Amino acid sequence: MKKELLHKIQKELIYIGISMIFFVAVFKIIFYNDSIFVAARLVASLFWAFAIPGYFIMLYWNERLELKERFVIGIAVAAAITGITSYYLGLIGINIKWHGVALPLVISAVGIWFGFGKK
């Protein structure tokens, strides 16, 4: 089962990469005065902060929901978890400069753990 899930993840990450390229093109059209690198950096940061952690959070429901549903719901869930966690980490005293790197990694790791750990 875990090999099947790994194969499914590989196939779906290709679709997510294609959607990232699509969004780079859309952002380049919207921000036509800026270079392609600015649009790519903006899309990459949004995908890093919300789309990738959201995808891995929703791995738990990979049998019930399709990729499109998990991707859209995952972005909203990752945005909520990132915002709430960042707020409380700031209250604890952890500097905000680490939130952009650490939170997506931790959220993705927890999502992978729950996705592969379910029976």
C-alpha positions in Angstrom: 0.0 0.0 0.0 2.8 2.4 0.8 4.4 1.8 -2.7 1.0 2.6 -4.3 0.8 5.8 -2.2 4.3 6.8 -3.2 3.5 6.2 -6.9 0.3 8.3 -6.5 2.3 11.1 -4.8 4.9 11.1 -7.6 2.2 11.4 -10.3 0.3 14.1 -8.4 3.4 16.2 -7.8 3.9 16.3 -11.5 0.4 17.8 -11.9 1.2 20.2 -9.1 4.4 21.2 -10.9 2.4 21.8 -14.1 -0.1 24.0 -12.2 2.8 25.9 -10.8 4.1 26.6 -14.3 0.6 27.7 -15.3 0.4 30.1 -12.4 3.8 31.5 -13.2 2.4 32.3 -16.7 -0.7 33.8 -15.2 1.3 36.0 -12.8 3.6 37.1 -15.6 0.5 38.2 -17.5 -0.9 40.0 -14.5 2.5 41.6 -13.6 3.6 42.3 -17.1 6.1 45.0 -16.1 8.1 42.7 -13.9 10.5 40.0 -15.1 9.6 36.3 -15.2 11.8 35.7 -12.3 9.7 37.9 -10.0 6.6 36.1 -11.0 8.3 32.7 -10.5 9.6 33.7 -7.1 6.1 34.9 -6.0 4.4 31.7 -7.2 7.2 29.5 -5.7 6.8 31.3 -2.3 3.0 30.9 -2.3 3.3 27.2 -3.3 6.0 26.7 -0.6 3.9 28.3 2.1 0.5 27.0 1.3 0.1 24.6 -1.6 2.8 22.0 -0.8 2.0 21.8 3.0 -1.7 21.7 2.1 -1.2 18.9 -0.3 0.7 16.8 2.3 -1.9 17.6 5.0 -4.6 16.2 2.8 -2.8 13.0 2.1 -4.8 11.4 4.9 -7.9 11.7 2.7 -6.3 10.5 -0.5 -8.8 7.7 -0.9 -11.9 9.8 -0.4 -11.1 13.0 -2.3 -9.6 13.6 -5.7 -6.5 15.6 -6.3 -8.3 18.8 -7.2 -10.5 18.7 -4.1 -7.5 17.9 -1.8 -5.4 20.6 -3.4 -8.0 23.4 -3.0 -9.1 22.4 0.5 -5.4 21.8 1.5 -4.4 25.4 0.5 -7.1 26.8 2.8 -6.3 24.4 5.6 -2.5 25.1 5.3 -3.2 28.9 5.3 -5.2 28.5 8.5 -2.7 26.3 10.2 0.2 28.5 9.2 -1.5 31.6 10.4 -2.5 30.2 13.8 0.8 28.5 14.4 2.8 31.5 13.4 0.7 33.7 15.8 1.3 31.4 18.7 5.0 30.9 17.9 5.4 34.7 17.9 3.7 34.8 21.3 6.2 32.2 22.6 9.0 34.4 21.3 10.3 32.5 18.3 11.5 35.0 15.7 9.3 35.4 12.7 12.2 35.0 10.2 12.1 31.3 10.9 8.4 30.8 10.3 8.6 30.9 6.5 11.1 28.0 6.5 10.2 25.9 9.5 6.4 25.9 9.3 6.0 24.5 5.8 8.5 21.8 6.6 6.9 20.9 9.9 3.3 21.0 8.4 4.4 18.8 5.4 6.2 16.3 7.7 3.2 16.0 9.9 0.9 15.5 6.9 3.2 12.8 5.4 3.4 11.1 8.8 -0.4 11.0 9.1 -0.8 10.1 5.4 1.5 7.1 5.7 0.5 6.2 9.2 -3.1 5.5 8.7 -4.4 2.0 8.4 
